[in-house]
Amino acid sequence: MNNKEFFEALKVMETERGIPAEFIAEKISAAIVTAVKKEYGSREIVFCEIDCEKQKFSAYVKKNVVDEIEDEYADMLLEDALKINKRSKVGGTVTIKLDTRKLGRIVAQTAKHVIRQGIRDVERDQTLAEFQSRNRELVTAVVQRIDPKTGNASLTIGHSEAMLPKLEQVPGEELSEGDHIKVYIVDVKSTEKGPKVMLSRTHPGLVKRLFENEVPEIFDGTIEIKAISRQAGSRTKMAVWSANSEIDAVGACIGPRGARVNKIVEELAGEKIDIVKYSDDPVAFVSEALSPSKVVGVEIISEDPRSCRATVPDSQLSLAIGNGGQNVRLAVKLTGWNIDIRPESGFYGEDIAE
């Protein structure tokens, strides 16, 4: 490998992998020094410089100029040093350039080794930095492969790859190779095996970011998302609020004829979304949170722990509780209050018989 081929190879790596040529050169330079040092008793006297801009490659050894040699690898007699540099003197050093043509095989082998082994480290660092910059954000990913055994999905996000576990996929949602999907980056950690990226389509943060993208008033801070509770694939409850009393926070999130919320519902494969008005008053907030059922009244039972009793019309009891208790369970998560639901008559079906 001559100098021209060497620097062309670095340029190709920069273009295809997106890794700066200077960075690769630095890694290769260090590896070459390590390889050549073996010929000099592993002494710290070998140096290598690679200038990508000028396309120059040089390797050299620095030896101490002495009257009497004590270390055959690191020392050189004055008479020999003067043949290399006429200004040499005892106590100084002399720089001996190595014939890079003779290093051709070492350079080629070292470059291959660095590209095969070191490039993984570089890519891991780049992946870590890329995902850390987008932590807690919404990103678009392309499904590359679905593991037939585990159901885990391999995704491509930009130039990086990541895994979406089956447990973080929306229940009932069927992903296929080539699909473009939205995923939420829950967390990014650096481990010995490389970056560990936690992706999710079930996290409430996904819904929050989708609304930020769809509703300008949320993006600019005019409307604030106060709380979200979610049962992915089935139902989400979201509480919104605005400091501007003239703005209908709920209406803005729903959009004209439901246009805004419908786009998000479509992205979430039909997941129902209840948007309610947030309030600092727990009575008002709990009443809103039990939507779509109507609430006759809310009685605070205890402030610590937070506990209340909500009364609903008898005809609305099943709606307030929801299928399998889903509605009230999401309302509890949304408000932070334990909610005991009672029918307006004060009797449940079996109680009436009694």
Secondary structure, DSSP 8 states (H G I E B T S, - for coil): --HHHHHHHHHHHHHHH---HHHHHHHHHHHHHHHHHGGGTT-TTEEEEEETTTTEEEEEEEEEEESS-S-TTTEEEHHHHHHH-TT--TTSEEEEE--TTTTHHHHHHHHHHIIIIIHHHHHHHHHHHHHHTTTT-EEEEEEEEE-TTT--EEEEETTEEEEE-GGGS-TT----TT-EEEEEEEEEEEETTEEEEEEESSSHHHHHHHHHHH-HHHHTTSEEEEEEEEETTTEEEEEEEES-TTS-HHHHHH-GGGHHHHHHHHHTTT-EEEEEE--SSHHHHHHHHTTTS--SEEEEEETTTTEEEEEE-GGGHHHHH-GGGHHHHHHHHHHS-EEEEEETTS--HHHHH-
